[in-house]
Amino acid sequence: MGDSATTRKKSQADKSRTSRDRSASKRTAPKRAEAGRRRAHYPWEGLPDEELLDMRLCDLALTIDGTALGSRVERLYEELARRGFRFRPHVWLAEDWFSPDGVPGIAIPFFLAHPRLMRIERKHMLGVEGGNEDECMRILRHEAGHTIDTAYRLHRRRRWRETFGSFAEPYPETYQPKPFSKSYVLHLDLWYAQSHPAEDFAETFAVWLKPRSRWRTGYAGWPALKKLEYVDELMADIVDRTPTVRSRRHVESIRSVRKTLREYYEEKCERYGTHLPDVYDRELLRLFSDKPEDAKRPSAAAFLRRLRPEVRRTVARWTGQYRYMIDQVLEEVIARCKELDLRLAASEEETLQDALVMLTVQTMNFLHGGHHRLAL
Ligand SMILES: [Zn+2]
């Protein structure tokens, strides 16, 4: 893929737990005061949502230093230093999480730099990807894997290719994950490592990097352990070396994005929106009944609407995907059930189980079905 700056963007993994900012307790008093002063510098902070949405992204004048996000980046640097690396991937704010090909750095979505923007993000997308410390660290470790791969051109090595596959392989339009495969680590969201060799490496690296991850015991007996052992050897080999690729470019930096927040969310909602193809009628007819003799049975649409919050929660837990997207899938499924006048054919309990499995699979298919670019 050379050194072009094509970006690899990631599949969205949102667990949207509301989180207290754990790093806040670690901050020293002067830093807190500094953060307070810095926050006062943003004139848009107190604007009502409608006015804030008219601001252009480049005019937000956001920075990472001195924020909770900044201390998470510091934490990543400490984790790398603890493993002996002097290499520190540079970070900048952009519209999404990604690490560009040919640039060993990490783009972080701008809304993570300020709590007011995180609230706007949550309101529009029903979740904030990387909004709490645990999730943010997972994504940072994953991205750090891509940056080390880039910096040391690891994917050009023969053993890398033998272990993970070809880096040059195109990202698939869709992929069929094997949920119980033991050839891959489980890290960012279920089965993400299976999407592409570059992601497999990044996920394996993230598991390796995490302090106290105990991967040797956790993955004992799994074929995935071989990948972890290879990463362990590979890192020992390169840790003292100077990276080959040293570009410090900020690709697609927020500073040059002239769209407004409103335009940003219009685009993003469109990107994550979904349209059910007719093939799902077959799935729905397997789950529910359209037979005349069942016409008096409870309506499938009403059943799903009642259980919508529970379904959304469970599917999000299984797939790690944006609640917004799951909600979109659900909305379309409910509308289609109504059009076809489908009825419950089995017990509520049984139907719920089957509905959860179907919705999980549909969400995965939508996500990897070309609605947005794969890869972190
Ligand atoms: Zn990735």
Residues whose N, C-alpha, C, O or C-beta is under 5 A from the ligand:
A	BS01	ZN	E199 A202 A375 L376
